[in-house]
Amino acid sequence: MRRLQVALATFETMEKVIGRSNTVQDLVPSPPIKLDSPLINVESLPARVTYARKEKEKAPPVKPVKNTATETMVAYPFMRALRTVENKSDRCGGRYIYVHNLSPRFNEDMLKECKSLSLWTNMCKFTSNEGLGPPLENVEREFENSGLYATNQFAVDVIFNNRMKQYDCLTNDSSIAAAIFVPFYAGFDIARYLWGYNISRRDAASLDLVEWLMKRPEWGIMGGKNHFLVAGRITWDFRRLTEEESDWGNEFLFLPAARNMSMLGVESRPWNANDFGIPYPTYFHPAKDEEVLVWQDRMRKLERKWLFSFAGAPRPGNPKSIRGQIIDQCWKSNMCKFLECDFGESKCHSPSSIMQMFQSSLFCLQPQGDSTLSAFDSMLAGCIPVFFHPGSAHTQYTWHLPKNYTTYLVFIPEDDIRKRNVSIEKRLRQISPEQVKTMREVVINLIPRLIYADPWSKSETLGDAFDVAVQAVINKLS
């Protein structure tokens, strides 16, 4: 119904235009469970001032503010927000979020023109139900009866914004806010103009947004470093390297002001100080904790007849791709399930077909080439992911996934497949049944923090991907 056709086309185009990074070195992910990421110095990033309008983008100096309780001047205004933690009677102390009231051109107006949000897909039905999309037809009974929607992989802009509206510690007083949210639909904005539009059009909304933000008093508190926003696109879409019309994307993340903010995107570059990965939205959006617990219990009890599986297509035009070799190995093994995802009619476009395969497999192969979306779908199904590239999900989503990635995934270096023709089946069969069971239990226990709850509901005890991300932002700042 969604996803793979768009993802394939997007990444093939991306690879032609900008290529892909093949190495991720010296990464030290912060522990995602405790959410104690350190404050990162974004000033170490080089500025990219290329024309006059950007040269004027100089954040105003931080001005002392008056402490109304003592009538003294406070040199660091953000301290008032930090001191709310000391108030033990305030359950929101240290957790307040202030949301900018943006012009609707930066968010809601885009939804009114939903047909223009994607070159391949009419996004109108996918922006319904607060961004969850239409309820999912459960024809093949692969799902539970509640909480399932035909969610588009790029809809996190809307989903996150609507979850923020239900956040229990919103405030109209920005001086006590631990962080400030910018409800700009950055992903939808660039998606409209990625193909066939000049750079002026691609940059327009981003430039207008930062110009407006820098005039706001909230910006002056920390020069924008306490601001964050969400984008349902990959980081490369916001990092145009030149002013050439043929170059890819816009340069939002290279704007001096934007470099101070934190960007939460569905795919990130972990080595960038202001770039953080949040999960792609899956099909499952529970309204209450019980629905999550029932789902997890079902994933534990499923019979998994396949040792490993793969949903995808070869990349004959990419000499670095190992997909062809993976497919060959899968075809030759009687323990592997392969679902071909080429263009045109394909079961890969059916959520039930995808989930049926993942739910009947012990391991799910996740080579680079598509988005990391498939990894989240597989973990939702209780399937242990197998990665081949060091820049995969385990290094991008350090807020949501354990630092010790060996507890929940298998890593097989690409060169083992490409140059040494290592048998995937043999490698996976070396893992004992007891260890497989332990790893699967870790995956299943991760499910609550990898899904986005129904925006109309409020979580009782289980935090979802939104809760994890917001707390991580607050921890990063405090």
N, C-alpha and C positions, 0 to 999 in steps of 0.2 A: 504493500500500500504506500510505502514511503521509502526514504532513506537511501538504499544502496545505489540506485541509478543516479540519484543526484550526487551522492558522495563520490562515485567513480568518476563522473564527469568533472566534478570540481577538482579532484586531486590530480587527474590526468592533465587538466589545464594548468594547474598550479605547477606541476613538475616541469612542464614545457616552459613556463614563464620564468620561474625563479629557482627551480630545482629544489632539492631537499637536503637538510643537514644530515650527515651520516654519523656524526660522533657527538656524544654527550660525555664530557669528562669532568672529573673532580666535582661531581654533584654530591652534596651532602644534604639530603632532604630532611626537613624538620619533622619531628614526630607528629603524625596526624591525629593520634588518639588524644593526646594531652593538649593539642592545639597550642603549643608554646613556641611558635615560630618567632625568631628574633627580629627586632626592628632592623630593616635593611636600609642602607644608605643609597638612596636613588640618585644622589648628586654625583655619584661616580660615573654615571652614564654621560656620554658626550652629547652636546647639543647639536641639533641639525637645523640651523637657521638659514633658510634659502631664499626668502624674499621679504619684502618690507613689512608685510603684515605680521609675520612671525617675530621680526626683530622688536616690534612694539610689545610683544607678550612678555613683559617682565613683571613677575608677581610683586604686589605691593609689600613693603616691609611689615613685619609683624609689629603691631602697635600694642603697648601696654593697655590693659583695660582696668576699669575701676571695680574693686571688690565691694559690692553694695553693702555687705555686712559690716565691714570695717572702714569703709570710705578710703581705703588705701589703694595704691596702684599695684596691679598684679603684672609682673613682667612676662609671665608665661600663661596666657589665657587658657591653654589647654589643661592647666592644672585643675581648674574648676571641675572639668569633666572627670579627671582622675580621682578627685576627692569624693565624688559621689559613691565610690566603692566603700569608703569609710563609714557611710551611713547604713548601719546594719538593719535598720527598719525599712529601707528602700530596696525592694526585691529587684529593681532595675538598676541599682547602683553599678556604674561601670559598664552598663549594657545599652544605654540609650542610643538610638539612631535618629538622626535628623534627615529628612528627605527633602531635597530641593523641589520647589514647585516650578517645574519647567513649562515653557510654552508647549502646547500640544503638538506643534510641528516636530518636536523632538521625540515623540512617542505615539500618542493616540492617533494623530493624523495619518501616520503610516499605516495603521490598521484599517483605516477607512479606504485606503488605496491598496488593499491586500493583494489584488491581482498583479501588482507590479513588484511584489517583494521577491519573486524568484523567476528566473528565466524559464525554468522547466516545469514548475509546479504552481498551481493555483493555491496560494496559501490561505485563502479566505476560510475554508473549512478548518484548517489547522490552527488558526488564531481564535477559533470559537472556544467556548468553555474555559475562559481565562487562559488560553494558550495550550490547553491539554488536547484540543481537537475533538472530533466526534467520538462517542463511545465505541469501543472495539467490538465488532461482531465475533462472537465466540463459537463459530460454526463447528470447529473441530474439537471443542472442549479442551483446549490446551491451557486455558486460563481459568482462574476463579471468576465468579460472576460479577464481582464489584471492583472498582478502581482501575479498570483497564480502558485505555483510550488510544486512538490512532494518532499518537503524538509525533509531530515532525521533529527531526533531529536538531533543527536550527531555531526552535521556538523558545529557547531558554530566556531570551530577553523578556518576553511577556510573562512566562511562568514565574521567574524570579521577582519581577516587579509586583505581581499580584500576591505572591507569598509575602513580600515586604509589607504590603498593605495590612496584612494580618499579624505582623510582628508585634509581640506584646509589650515592647518597650520603645515605642515611637515617642518622639517629643517635638514640640513646637519651639523649644528653647535650645537653639544650636549651641549655646555656651556650655551645656552639660552633656552634649552628645559625645559618645566615645568615638563615633565615626559618622560620616555624612555620605548619604547615598545619592547618586546622580541617576535618575530614572530615564536615561537616554537609551533608546533602542539602537545601540551602535551596530549590532549585527544586521538588523533589518535595513538600516540606513545604507550600509555599504553594499549589501546584497542587491539592492535595486540598481546599482550603478557599476558593478564589476565588469560588465561586458558592454562595449559600445558607447561609453560615455567618457568625456575628457576629464582630466585631473581636477579642473576647477569644479566640476559638478560633483566629483567624488569627495572632494575636500570640504565643500561648502558648509554642511551642517556641523562638522567637527570644529571648524574654525569659528563659526558663530557660537557654538556651545562654550568653548573655552573663553572666548571674549566676554560672554555673559557671566560665566562663573568667576572670572578674575575681578569683576566689578562688585561682587557680592561681599558683604562683611564676613561671611563664614569662611571665605577663602583666605582672608588675612590672618586667621588664627594660626594656621600652620603652612601657609603658602600652598594649600591644596593637598598636603600629604595625608590628611585625614579623610580625603574624599575617595570613594570607590564607585565603580560602575561595572556592569555585566555586558558581555557580548556573546551572542550565540554563533560566533564564527571563529575560525582559527586565527591565531595571532598574525600570520603572514598577511592577512587581508587588511591589516592596519599598519603595516610597516613598509610602505613604498620606499624604495631605496633611492630613486632619482626623481627628477622633474620631467622625465620623458613620458609622453602620452602613452607609449606602448607598455610602460612599466605597470606592475600589478598593484591593485588596491588603492587605499588612501594612506596618508601618513599621520593619522591621528596619534599613534603612539610615539611618533617622533616629534610632535609639537612640544616645545619647552614646558608648557603648563601641564599637558597630559602626562609627561614624564614624572610629575609629582604624584599623580593619582595612581591608584591600584586598579588594574584591569583584570577582571575575572572572566576568563574565556574558556570555551569548551576544549580548546587545545592551546597550550602555552609553550613558551620557550623558557625552561626552568632556569637558565642562566641569566635571564633579565630580571632586574630587581623589582620591577613593578608589574610583573606578568605572572598570573596565578591560574592554575587549571581547576576547573570545576566540571563535574560529570555532565556528559550529554544526557538529555532527558530520555528515559526509557518509556515503555508503554504503561508502566504501573504507577498509579498515583493514589495511594490509599487515603481514605478519609479518617481512619482511626487506627490505633495501634493493633487492635485485634486482627485487622485485615493483613497487616505485615506478619504477625506471628503465625497466622494460618498459612500464608504463602511460604514462609520459611519452613514450616513443618512439612508441607507438601514436597518441597524441594529435597528434604532429607530422605523421604520415603520413596522417591521415584526409582524405578528400575532403569538403569543406564546400560543399555546393551552395546553401545559403541565405546571403544577405548578412546578414540579421538575423532574429531570432525572438523570440517572447514567449509565455510560459506564464502565464496569469492570467485574471482576470475583471474586468468593469467595476465601478465603485462609483457607481451612480446616485444614491445617497443622500448622497454627499460632493461638494459643489460644487467643492472644491479639487482633486479627483482628475483626473489627465490620462489615466487608463487608457482611458476611452472613446475619446479621440482617438487614442491609440496603437493601439488595436484597429482603429479605422477605417482608419488609415494602413496597417496591416499587411494588412488585407483587400484594399485597393486596389493593393497592390504585388505583383508577381509574383516579388519577391526576398525575401519575408518568409514565415516559417512561424509560424502561430498555433495554440496548443494551449489550448483553452478549459478553464478550471478552476473551473467553477461547482459548487455543491453537487450531491450525487448521484453517479451513476456517471460517471466521467471518467478519461481516460487520464492525467490529472495525478496520479492516485493510483498510477500504475504507474511504478516507478523506471526500467524499461527505456524507456518512452515518453518520459519526461523527458530521460534521457541521450541517447537517439537524436536528439532534436531539438537539444540543445545540441552534441552531437558533430558535427552536420552544418551548424552555423552558424558564421559568422565573428564575429558580434556578438550578444550576448544582452541584451535590454532589461530593465532592473531599476528600474521606477518604485517609489516608496514606496507602501505599502499593505499588503504582506505583511511577513513577517520578511525579514532579509537572508540567510536560508538559501539561497534560489535563487541568489544571487550566488556562494556557495561551490560549489554544484552545477555552475554554469556554468563556473567557473574550473577545477574538477576535470576538466571535459570539454575544456579548452583553448579555451574560448570567451571572447572579450574582452567584459567587462561594459560596459554603457552605463548610467550613472546620470543622474538628473534632479534630485536633491535634494541640497543641500550636506551634509546629515546622514547620508549613506549610508555604506556600508561603509568607504570610504577615510578617513573621519574617526573611525570607531569602533574600528578594528582596527589602530592604529598600531604595535603590537608585531609584527604578522604581515604587514603590507602596507607597501610602500615609501612613504616620505614624498612622493616625487615621483610622484604618482598618474597623471600624464600618460603615464608609461611603460607602463602596463598597462590603462588604461581610457579611455573617452570620456565626457566630461561635457557634457550638453545641458541648460541651465537649463529648469525647468518652464515659465516664462513664455514661452520660445521656442515651446513647443508649445501652451500654453493661450491666449496672446494673439496670437502672431504666426503661428501655424499653420506653423511651420518644418517642412519635409520631412525626416523622419528618414533616409529613403533617400538623399536628395540629400546630406545632411551626411556620411553614412558613405561614400558613393561618392567624396567628396573626399579621403579618406585613401588614399594610394598603396599599391599591393600590397607594396612593400618595407617601408613603415611598419607595415602590418598584420602582416606576417611577424615583424617585430621585436617588436611588442607581444605577439603570440601567444607568442613564445618567452619573454618575461618572465613571462607568465601561467603557462606550463607549468613554468618553473623555480621558481615559487612553490608549486607543488602540495605538495611535502614538508612545508612549514611550515603548510599549511592543513588537513591531515588528522591524525587520531588513529590512531596505530599500534595494532596488536593488543596488548592489555594483557599477553598471555602471552609476548610477544616482547621482545627488547631491540634497539634500533637499533644498527647497526654504525657508520655514519658520518653518515647523514642524520638531522637532528633533525626531530621532528614538531611539531604545534601545542602539545602538552604541553611539550616541551623548550623551545620558544621562550617560552612563558608563564612557566615556572618561572625561567628565566634572567633574564627581564625583571623579575620580582618581586625577585630577588636584587640585580640591578643598581640597581633603584629604592631599595633600602634601603642599599646599600653605597656 
